[in-house]
């Protein structure tokens, strides 16, 4: 015999599959974008890559130099 709380939990878990799949798809898309960006960055000339890294450090530091 299954009580009401267990039934609610089972219904929630069964319904949660669609959200889990959507989350996986979003994660895969983020991974694809990250890999594409890494590939693009790897093809930059050294000076341009250094400038991009400098800009990133500045942004992470809150705009302070």
C-alpha positions as CSV (number, residue, x, y, z in Angstrom):
1,X,0.0,0.0,0.0
2,X,1.3,3.5,-0.9
3,X,0.3,6.5,1.2
4,X,-0.6,9.9,-0.2
5,X,2.8,11.4,0.4
6,X,4.5,8.6,-1.5
7,X,2.0,9.0,-4.3
8,X,2.8,12.7,-4.5
9,X,6.5,12.0,-4.5
10,X,6.1,9.4,-7.3
11,X,4.0,11.8,-9.4
12,X,6.6,14.6,-8.9
13,X,9.5,12.3,-9.8
14,X,7.7,11.0,-12.9
15,X,6.8,14.5,-14.0
16,X,10.3,15.8,-13.4
17,X,11.7,13.8,-16.3
18,X,10.9,16.5,-18.8
19,X,12.7,19.1,-16.7
20,X,15.7,16.9,-16.3
21,X,15.9,16.3,-20.1
22,X,15.6,20.0,-20.7
23,X,18.4,20.7,-18.2
24,X,20.6,18.1,-20.0
25,X,20.0,19.7,-23.4
26,X,20.8,23.1,-22.0
27,X,24.0,21.8,-20.4
28,X,25.0,20.2,-23.7
29,X,24.5,23.4,-25.6
30,X,26.6,25.3,-23.1
31,X,29.3,22.7,-23.5
32,X,29.2,23.0,-27.3
33,X,29.4,26.8,-27.0
34,X,32.3,26.6,-24.6
35,X,34.2,24.2,-26.9
36,X,33.6,26.4,-29.9
37,X,34.9,29.4,-28.0
38,X,38.0,27.5,-26.9
39,X,38.6,26.5,-30.5
40,X,38.2,30.1,-31.7
41,X,40.5,31.4,-29.0
42,X,43.2,28.8,-29.8
43,X,43.2,30.2,-33.4
44,X,43.8,33.8,-32.3
45,X,47.2,35.5,-32.8
46,X,49.2,35.6,-29.5
47,X,48.9,39.3,-29.1
48,X,45.1,39.3,-29.5
49,X,44.8,36.4,-27.1
50,X,46.9,38.2,-24.5
51,X,44.6,41.3,-24.9
52,X,41.5,39.1,-24.5
53,X,42.9,37.6,-21.3
54,X,43.8,41.1,-20.0
55,X,40.2,42.2,-20.7
56,X,38.9,39.1,-18.9
57,X,41.1,39.7,-15.8
58,X,39.9,43.4,-15.7
59,X,36.3,42.3,-15.9
60,X,36.7,39.7,-13.2
61,X,38.4,42.3,-11.0
62,X,35.3,44.5,-11.3
63,X,36.9,46.9,-13.8
64,X,39.9,47.8,-11.6
65,X,43.2,47.8,-13.4
